[in-house]
Amino acid sequence: MNKKLFTLIAVLCLLEGVLSDPCAICTFSASGDDSAGQCTACDSGTCTTSESTIGNDQSVCTVTTKSCPIGTYSANGYDTNGNGAGCTSCNPGTSTPSTQTQGTSQTACSLNACAQGTYSASGFDTDGNGAGCTSCNPGTSTPSTQTQGTGQTACSLNACAQGTYSASGFDTDGHGAGCTSCNPGTSTPSTQTQGTSQTVCSLNACAQGTYSASGFDTDGNGAGCTSCNPGTSTPSTQTQGASQQSCILILKACPAGSYSASSFDSDGNGTGCTLCAINTYSAAGATTCTSCTNNRTSPAGSTDVTACVCPSGSAGPQDGTSVCISSTTSGQKLTVFVSLILALLSLF
């Protein structure tokens, strides 16, 4: 009977050992496991040297610990060895909401980094969805994501000026460095243009004789440039202005024998008119040259219809327009005919 009772007690003890779990680090019990109930936790800031610690009071919690700093976590929220090795770091771009965060996986890192152009005291939002990050004022930005700051001074970058660009649309030092200038005669549509090549410089300079507030068009095809009134022009391409006062050049009409689309010397220097081609003519202030008629010819730069004369071997009035008649006479024709007959007879 006693033997059976002893065997039963031994089996129960064995089952108790199998079914119980060891006390986790920073906890203890009289048996070192939870067979007699839940293990007792060490006081805040202290820890046991290992798991399965046997003890009856806090004297077994001999390791002084510190709370895991923000951005790290552990099962109990403390550095389990006092040297930082007991806290697990969050993945880049994430953080814990506070110090002493308890967790066993990266899900404890519930905060995301503030996006570029926003900031917070910690560099992270407050809920993982962006709340708690303050946006920079228009035209400024933070240097990167996860920027720490409590005021707009954290937004140290300025927008690239119109006519320049960068990958982010901002400079790299707040003074313009890092913004690439557009090639001469082109511009970006606005400030803060994002791009990595000259293709973002989509606007072209206003042509001479036109102007705009920026000196550029609005679509790369000339739209948005205002034309000067007839007889006036701007000094050059890419003229900035908001009124006809930008058209400071007074143009002269193209002289006779030349022309331009506007009828004026378009650059004010005498090179804005094109000379009429041969067999054409024009009066002063012409937009096109008029062609001679009836096969008449004229030299380049002709200034009047009377310059259109009959071609060699013909004759006509000197009015420049009448039909020209062949100038060969009847006697000349007979002489040529007789000469041909004599030439043929000499062959026999």
Beta strands, then each sheet from edge to edge (+ up, - down):
strand 1: 27-29
strand 2: 40-41
strand 3: 46-47
strand 4: 53-54
strand 5: 63-64
strand 6: 72-74
strand 7: 88-89
strand 8: 94-95
strand 9: 101-102
strand 10: 111-112
strand 11: 118-120
strand 12: 134-135
strand 13: 140-141
strand 14: 147-148
strand 15: 157-158
strand 16: 164-166
strand 17: 180-181
strand 18: 186-187
strand 19: 193-194
strand 20: 203-204
strand 21: 210-212
strand 22: 226-227
strand 23: 232-233
strand 24: 239-240
strand 25: 249-250
strand 26: 258-259
strand 27: 274-275
strand 28: 280-281
strand 29: 290-291
strand 30: 314-315
strand 31: 325-326
sheet 1: 2+ 1- 4-
sheet 2: 3+ 5-
sheet 3: 7+ 6- 9-
sheet 4: 8+ 10-
sheet 5: 12+ 11- 14-
sheet 6: 13+ 15-
sheet 7: 17+ 16- 19-
sheet 8: 18+ 20-
sheet 9: 22+ 21- 24-
sheet 10: 23+ 25-
sheet 11: 26+ 27-
sheet 12: 28+ 29-
sheet 13: 30+ 31-
end
